Amino acid sequence: MKDEKNNSGDPHWLVRPQTIRRLWFIFAAVLAATVVAGLFVSLPGHFKWDGEFWFFAAYGFATCAVMVFGAKALGFILKRPDNYYDD
C-alpha cells in the first residue's frame, strides 16, 4: 500500500484530522436534512408506521445492522484455519 503522504511530505487530504471532522459534519448534516425533509413530504403508507417520517431512516439503519451482524455470523461459519491450504 502506498504511503499516505504526497510528494511534498504533507499527508493526503483525506487523512488529515480537520478533513475527517469536516466530512463527519457534512454527512451528519445531510442525514439530518434528509430526516427533516421527511417532515414536509407526505408519503402514502400501506401500514400505520410506514407513513411516518422516521420510518425509512430507522428501516435503513436496522437493515444495515442486520447485514453487518449477518456478515459477521457468516464469517464465523466460513472461516478456515490459517494453515488450511498447507500440506
DOTORNU-108408 format. One record per atom (N, C-alpha, C, CB): x, y, z; residue in three letters; atom name. Coordinates in Angstrom, 1 decimal. Last residue first. Glycine has a CB too. Layout:
// residues N
((X Y Z) "ALA" "CA")
...
END
This chain:
// residues 87
((0.2 -28.4 3.4) "ASP" "N")
((0.2 -29.8 3.4) "ASP" "CA")
((0.4 -30.4 4.8) "ASP" "C")
((1.3 -30.4 2.5) "ASP" "CB")
((-2.1 -25.6 3.5) "ASP" "N")
((-0.8 -26.2 3.7) "ASP" "CA")
((-0.9 -27.7 3.7) "ASP" "C")
((-0.1 -25.7 5.0) "ASP" "CB")
((-4.6 -24.5 3.5) "TYR" "N")
((-4.1 -25.0 2.3) "TYR" "CA")
((-2.7 -25.6 2.4) "TYR" "C")
((-4.1 -23.8 1.3) "TYR" "CB")
((-5.0 -23.9 6.3) "TYR" "N")
((-6.0 -24.7 5.6) "TYR" "CA")
((-5.4 -25.3 4.3) "TYR" "C")
((-7.2 -23.9 5.3) "TYR" "CB")
((-3.7 -22.4 8.3) "ASN" "N")
((-2.9 -23.4 7.5) "ASN" "CA")
((-3.8 -24.4 6.7) "ASN" "C")
((-2.0 -24.2 8.5) "ASN" "CB")
((-5.7 -20.9 9.5) "ASP" "N")
((-4.6 -20.2 8.7) "ASP" "CA")
((-3.8 -21.2 7.8) "ASP" "C")
((-3.7 -19.5 9.6) "ASP" "CB")
((-9.0 -22.4 9.1) "PRO" "N")
((-7.7 -22.1 9.8) "PRO" "CA")
((-6.7 -21.5 8.9) "PRO" "C")
((-7.2 -23.4 10.4) "PRO" "CB")
((-11.8 -20.5 7.8) "ARG" "N")
((-10.9 -21.7 7.8) "ARG" "CA")
((-9.7 -21.3 8.6) "ARG" "C")
((-10.6 -22.0 6.3) "ARG" "CB")
((-15.2 -19.4 8.1) "LYS" "N")
((-13.7 -19.2 8.4) "LYS" "CA")
((-13.0 -20.5 8.4) "LYS" "C")
((-13.6 -18.6 9.8) "LYS" "CB")
((-17.9 -19.6 7.7) "LEU" "N")
((-17.0 -19.9 6.6) "LEU" "CA")
((-15.5 -19.8 6.9) "LEU" "C")
((-17.3 -19.0 5.4) "LEU" "CB")
((-18.9 -18.9 10.2) "ILE" "N")
((-19.3 -20.2 9.6) "ILE" "CA")
((-18.3 -20.6 8.5) "ILE" "C")
((-20.7 -20.1 9.0) "ILE" "CB")
((-17.9 -16.4 10.7) "PHE" "N")
((-17.6 -17.4 11.6) "PHE" "CA")
((-17.9 -18.8 11.0) "PHE" "C")
((-18.4 -17.2 12.9) "PHE" "CB")
((-19.1 -15.0 8.5) "GLY" "N")
((-17.6 -15.1 8.6) "GLY" "CA")
((-17.2 -16.2 9.5) "GLY" "C")
((-17.0 -13.8 9.0) "GLY" "CB")
((-21.7 -15.1 9.2) "LEU" "N")
((-21.3 -15.9 8.0) "LEU" "CA")
((-19.8 -16.0 8.0) "LEU" "C")
((-21.8 -15.2 6.7) "LEU" "CB")
((-21.6 -13.3 11.3) "ALA" "N")
((-22.0 -14.7 11.6) "ALA" "CA")
((-21.6 -15.6 10.4) "ALA" "C")
((-23.5 -14.8 11.8) "ALA" "CB")
((-20.9 -11.0 9.9) "LYS" "N")
((-20.0 -11.5 11.0) "LYS" "CA")
((-20.3 -12.9 11.2) "LYS" "C")
((-20.2 -10.7 12.3) "LYS" "CB")
((-23.2 -10.7 8.3) "ALA" "N")
((-21.9 -11.0 7.6) "ALA" "CA")
((-20.8 -11.5 8.7) "ALA" "C")
((-21.3 -9.7 7.0) "ALA" "CB")
((-25.1 -10.2 10.2) "GLY" "N")
((-25.2 -11.4 9.4) "GLY" "CA")
((-23.9 -11.7 8.7) "GLY" "C")
((-26.3 -11.2 8.3) "GLY" "CB")
((-24.2 -7.7 11.2) "PHE" "N")
((-24.2 -8.9 12.0) "PHE" "CA")
((-24.3 -10.2 11.3) "PHE" "C")
((-25.3 -8.8 13.1) "PHE" "CB")
((-24.6 -6.3 8.7) "VAL" "N")
((-23.3 -6.3 9.4) "VAL" "CA")
((-23.2 -7.5 10.3) "VAL" "C")
((-23.0 -5.0 10.2) "VAL" "CB")
((-27.4 -6.6 8.2) "MET" "N")
((-26.4 -7.1 7.3) "MET" "CA")
((-25.0 -7.2 7.9) "MET" "C")
((-26.3 -6.1 6.1) "MET" "CB")
((-28.5 -5.4 10.5) "VAL" "N")
((-28.7 -6.9 10.3) "VAL" "CA")
((-27.7 -7.4 9.3) "VAL" "C")
((-30.2 -7.1 9.8) "VAL" "CB")
((-27.7 -2.8 10.1) "ALA" "N")
((-27.2 -3.5 11.3) "ALA" "CA")
((-27.4 -5.0 11.1) "ALA" "C")
((-28.0 -3.0 12.5) "ALA" "CB")
((-29.1 -2.2 7.7) "CYS" "N")
((-27.6 -2.2 7.7) "CYS" "CA")
((-27.1 -2.9 8.9) "CYS" "C")
((-27.1 -0.7 7.8) "CYS" "CB")
((-31.7 -2.4 8.7) "THR" "N")
((-31.3 -3.3 7.7) "THR" "CA")
((-29.8 -3.3 7.6) "THR" "C")
((-31.8 -2.8 6.3) "THR" "CB")
((-31.7 -0.3 10.6) "ALA" "N")
((-31.9 -1.7 11.1) "ALA" "CA")
((-31.5 -2.7 10.0) "ALA" "C")
((-33.4 -1.9 11.4) "ALA" "CB")
((-31.3 1.9 8.9) "PHE" "N")
((-30.4 1.6 9.9) "PHE" "CA")
((-30.5 0.2 10.4) "PHE" "C")
((-30.6 2.6 11.1) "PHE" "CB")
((-33.7 1.7 7.3) "GLY" "N")
((-32.3 1.7 6.7) "GLY" "CA")
((-31.3 1.3 7.7) "GLY" "C")
((-32.0 3.0 6.0) "GLY" "CB")
((-35.7 2.1 9.3) "TYR" "N")
((-35.6 0.8 8.5) "TYR" "CA")
((-34.2 0.7 7.8) "TYR" "C")
((-36.7 0.9 7.4) "TYR" "CB")
((-35.1 4.7 10.1) "ALA" "N")
((-35.0 3.5 11.1) "ALA" "CA")
((-34.9 2.2 10.3) "ALA" "C")
((-36.2 3.5 12.0) "ALA" "CB")
((-35.6 6.1 7.7) "ALA" "N")
((-34.3 6.2 8.4) "ALA" "CA")
((-34.1 5.0 9.3) "ALA" "C")
((-34.2 7.5 9.2) "ALA" "CB")
((-38.3 5.4 7.3) "PHE" "N")
((-37.3 4.9 6.3) "PHE" "CA")
((-35.9 5.1 6.9) "PHE" "C")
((-37.4 5.7 5.0) "PHE" "CB")
((-39.7 6.5 9.6) "PHE" "N")
((-39.7 5.0 9.3) "PHE" "CA")
((-38.5 4.6 8.4) "PHE" "C")
((-41.0 4.7 8.6) "PHE" "CB")
((-40.0 9.1 10.3) "TRP" "N")
((-38.8 8.4 10.8) "TRP" "CA")
((-38.7 7.0 10.2) "TRP" "C")
((-38.9 8.4 12.3) "TRP" "CB")
((-42.5 9.9 9.3) "PHE" "N")
((-41.3 10.5 8.7) "PHE" "CA")
((-40.0 9.8 9.1) "PHE" "C")
((-41.2 11.9 9.2) "PHE" "CB")
((-44.9 7.3 8.6) "GLU" "N")
((-44.3 8.2 9.5) "GLU" "CA")
((-42.9 8.7 8.9) "GLU" "C")
((-44.0 7.5 10.8) "GLU" "CB")
((-45.9 5.3 7.0) "GLY" "N")
((-46.2 6.6 6.6) "GLY" "CA")
((-45.6 7.7 7.5) "GLY" "C")
((-47.7 6.8 6.6) "GLY" "CB")
((-45.4 2.9 8.3) "ASP" "N")
((-44.5 3.3 7.1) "ASP" "CA")
((-44.9 4.6 6.5) "ASP" "C")
((-44.6 2.2 6.1) "ASP" "CB")
((-47.2 2.5 10.4) "TRP" "N")
((-45.9 3.0 10.7) "TRP" "CA")
((-45.1 3.4 9.4) "TRP" "C")
((-45.1 2.0 11.4) "TRP" "CB")
((-49.6 1.4 9.2) "LYS" "N")
((-49.7 2.6 10.1) "LYS" "CA")
((-48.3 3.2 10.2) "LYS" "C")
((-50.2 2.2 11.5) "LYS" "CB")
((-49.2 0.6 5.7) "PHE" "N")
((-49.4 0.3 7.1) "PHE" "CA")
((-49.3 1.5 8.0) "PHE" "C")
((-48.3 -0.8 7.6) "PHE" "CB")
((-48.8 2.0 3.4) "HIS" "N")
((-49.7 0.8 3.4) "HIS" "CA")
((-50.1 0.4 4.8) "HIS" "C")
((-49.1 -0.3 2.6) "HIS" "CB")
((-48.6 5.5 3.0) "GLY" "N")
((-48.2 4.3 3.6) "GLY" "CA")
((-49.2 3.2 3.5) "GLY" "C")
((-47.8 4.5 5.1) "GLY" "CB")
((-47.5 8.2 1.1) "PRO" "N")
((-48.6 7.3 1.4) "PRO" "CA")
((-48.1 6.0 2.0) "PRO" "C")
((-49.5 7.0 0.2) "PRO" "CB")
((-45.8 10.9 2.5) "LEU" "N")
((-45.7 9.6 1.8) "LEU" "CA")
((-46.8 8.7 2.1) "LEU" "C")
((-44.3 9.0 2.2) "LEU" "CB")
((-45.3 14.2 2.2) "SER" "N")
((-46.4 13.2 2.6) "SER" "CA")
((-46.2 12.0 1.8) "SER" "C")
((-47.8 13.8 2.4) "SER" "CB")
((-42.8 16.1 3.5) "VAL" "N")
((-43.2 15.3 2.3) "VAL" "CA")
((-44.2 14.3 2.8) "VAL" "C")
((-42.0 14.6 1.6) "VAL" "CB")
((-41.9 17.3 5.8) "PHE" "N")
((-42.6 18.1 4.8) "PHE" "CA")
((-43.1 17.4 3.6) "PHE" "C")
((-41.7 19.2 4.4) "PHE" "CB")
((-40.4 15.4 7.1) "LEU" "N")
((-41.5 16.0 7.8) "LEU" "CA")
((-42.4 16.8 6.9) "LEU" "C")
((-41.0 17.0 8.9) "LEU" "CB")
((-38.3 14.8 5.5) "GLY" "N")
((-39.4 13.8 5.6) "GLY" "CA")
((-40.6 14.4 6.3) "GLY" "C")
((-38.9 12.6 6.3) "GLY" "CB")
((-36.5 16.8 6.0) "ALA" "N")
((-37.3 16.9 4.8) "ALA" "CA")
((-38.4 15.9 4.8) "ALA" "C")
((-36.4 16.6 3.5) "ALA" "CB")
((-35.3 15.7 8.3) "VAL" "N")
((-36.2 16.9 8.4) "VAL" "CA")
((-37.1 17.1 7.2) "VAL" "C")
((-35.4 18.2 8.7) "VAL" "CB")
((-33.8 13.6 7.1) "VAL" "N")
((-34.9 13.3 8.1) "VAL" "CA")
((-35.9 14.5 8.2) "VAL" "C")
((-34.3 12.9 9.5) "VAL" "CB")
((-32.1 15.2 5.5) "THR" "N")
((-33.0 14.2 4.9) "THR" "CA")
((-34.2 13.8 5.8) "THR" "C")
((-32.2 12.9 4.6) "THR" "CB")
((-30.8 16.7 7.4) "ALA" "N")
((-31.6 17.4 6.4) "ALA" "CA")
((-32.6 16.4 5.7) "ALA" "C")
((-30.7 18.0 5.3) "ALA" "CB")
((-29.4 14.7 8.7) "ALA" "N")
((-30.4 15.4 9.4) "ALA" "CA")
((-31.3 16.1 8.5) "ALA" "C")
((-29.7 16.5 10.4) "ALA" "CB")
((-27.7 13.8 6.6) "LEU" "N")
((-28.6 12.9 7.2) "LEU" "CA")
((-29.7 13.6 7.9) "LEU" "C")
((-27.9 12.0 8.2) "LEU" "CB")
((-26.3 16.2 6.2) "VAL" "N")
((-27.1 15.6 5.1) "VAL" "CA")
((-28.1 14.7 5.6) "VAL" "C")
((-26.2 14.9 4.0) "VAL" "CB")
((-25.0 16.5 8.7) "ALA" "N")
((-25.9 17.5 8.2) "ALA" "CA")
((-26.8 17.0 7.1) "ALA" "C")
((-25.1 18.7 7.7) "ALA" "CB")
((-23.4 14.2 8.7) "ALA" "N")
((-24.4 14.3 9.7) "ALA" "CA")
((-25.5 15.4 9.3) "ALA" "C")
((-23.8 14.7 11.1) "ALA" "CB")
((-21.7 14.7 6.5) "PHE" "N")
((-22.5 13.6 6.5) "PHE" "CA")
((-23.7 13.7 7.5) "PHE" "C")
((-21.7 12.3 6.8) "PHE" "CB")
((-20.4 17.1 7.6) "ILE" "N")
((-21.2 17.1 6.3) "ILE" "CA")
((-22.2 15.9 6.2) "ILE" "C")
((-20.3 17.2 5.1) "ILE" "CB")
((-19.1 16.1 9.8) "PHE" "N")
((-20.1 17.1 10.0) "PHE" "CA")
((-21.0 17.2 8.7) "PHE" "C")
((-19.4 18.5 10.2) "PHE" "CB")
((-17.4 14.3 8.6) "TRP" "N")
((-18.4 13.8 9.5) "TRP" "CA")
((-19.5 14.8 9.7) "TRP" "C")
((-17.8 13.4 10.9) "TRP" "CB")
((-15.8 16.1 7.1) "LEU" "N")
((-16.6 15.1 6.4) "LEU" "CA")
((-17.7 14.5 7.3) "LEU" "C")
((-15.7 14.0 5.8) "LEU" "CB")
((-14.6 17.5 9.2) "ARG" "N")
((-15.4 18.2 8.3) "ARG" "CA")
((-16.4 17.3 7.6) "ARG" "C")
((-14.6 19.0 7.3) "ARG" "CB")
((-13.0 15.5 10.4) "ARG" "N")
((-14.1 16.1 11.2) "ARG" "CA")
((-15.1 16.8 10.3) "ARG" "C")
((-13.5 17.2 12.1) "ARG" "CB")
((-11.3 15.0 8.2) "ILE" "N")
((-12.2 13.9 8.7) "ILE" "CA")
((-13.3 14.5 9.5) "ILE" "C")
((-11.4 12.9 9.5) "ILE" "CB")
((-10.0 17.4 8.0) "THR" "N")
((-10.9 17.0 6.9) "THR" "CA")
((-11.8 15.9 7.3) "THR" "C")
((-10.0 16.4 5.7) "THR" "CB")
((-8.6 17.5 10.4) "GLN" "N")
((-9.6 18.5 10.1) "GLN" "CA")
((-10.5 18.1 9.0) "GLN" "C")
((-9.0 19.9 9.9) "GLN" "CB")
((-6.9 15.2 10.1) "PRO" "N")
((-7.9 15.2 11.1) "PRO" "CA")
((-9.0 16.3 10.8) "PRO" "C")
((-7.3 15.5 12.4) "PRO" "CB")
((-6.2 13.9 6.8) "ARG" "N")
((-6.0 15.0 7.8) "ARG" "CA")
((-7.1 15.0 8.8) "ARG" "C")
((-5.9 16.3 7.0) "ARG" "CB")
((-6.8 12.1 4.9) "VAL" "N")
((-6.4 11.5 6.2) "VAL" "CA")
((-6.1 12.6 7.2) "VAL" "C")
((-5.2 10.6 6.1) "VAL" "CB")
((-7.4 13.4 2.6) "LEU" "N")
((-8.5 12.6 3.2) "LEU" "CA")
((-8.1 12.0 4.6) "LEU" "C")
((-8.8 11.5 2.3) "LEU" "CB")
((-5.1 14.7 1.8) "TRP" "N")
((-6.2 15.5 2.3) "TRP" "CA")
((-7.2 14.7 3.0) "TRP" "C")
((-6.8 16.4 1.3) "TRP" "CB")
((-2.1 13.1 2.9) "HIS" "N")
((-3.1 13.2 1.9) "HIS" "CA")
((-4.3 13.9 2.6) "HIS" "C")
((-3.5 11.8 1.4) "HIS" "CB")
((0.5 15.1 4.6) "PRO" "N")
((-0.5 14.0 4.5) "PRO" "CA")
((-1.6 14.2 3.4) "PRO" "C")
((-1.1 13.7 5.9) "PRO" "CB")
((3.4 16.3 2.8) "ASP" "N")
((2.1 16.6 3.6) "ASP" "CA")
((1.2 15.4 3.5) "ASP" "C")
((1.4 17.8 3.0) "ASP" "CB")
((5.5 15.8 1.2) "GLY" "N")
((5.6 15.4 2.5) "GLY" "CA")
((4.3 15.6 3.4) "GLY" "C")
((6.7 16.0 3.2) "GLY" "CB")
((5.2 16.3 -1.5) "SER" "N")
((5.8 17.4 -0.7) "SER" "CA")
((5.9 17.0 0.8) "SER" "C")
((4.9 18.7 -0.8) "SER" "CB")
((4.0 14.1 -2.5) "ASN" "N")
((5.4 14.3 -2.9) "ASN" "CA")
((6.0 15.4 -2.0) "ASN" "C")
((5.5 14.7 -4.3) "ASN" "CB")
((1.9 12.9 0.2) "ASN" "N")
((2.2 13.2 -1.2) "ASN" "CA")
((3.6 13.6 -1.4) "ASN" "C")
((1.3 14.4 -1.6) "ASN" "CB")
((1.3 10.0 2.3) "LYS" "N")
((1.8 11.4 2.1) "LYS" "CA")
((2.1 11.6 0.6) "LYS" "C")
((3.1 11.6 2.9) "LYS" "CB")
((0.8 7.4 2.9) "GLU" "N")
((-0.3 8.3 2.9) "GLU" "CA")
((0.1 9.8 2.8) "GLU" "C")
((-1.1 8.2 4.2) "GLU" "CB")
((2.3 5.0 0.6) "ASP" "N")
((2.3 5.9 1.8) "ASP" "CA")
((1.2 7.0 1.7) "ASP" "C")
((3.7 6.6 1.9) "ASP" "CB")
((0.5 2.2 -0.7) "LYS" "N")
((1.2 3.4 -0.9) "LYS" "CA")
((1.2 4.2 0.4) "LYS" "C")
((0.7 4.3 -2.0) "LYS" "CB")
((0.8 -1.2 0.0) "MET" "N")
((0.0 0.0 0.0) "MET" "CA")
((0.9 1.2 0.0) "MET" "C")
((-1.0 0.0 1.2) "MET" "CB")
END
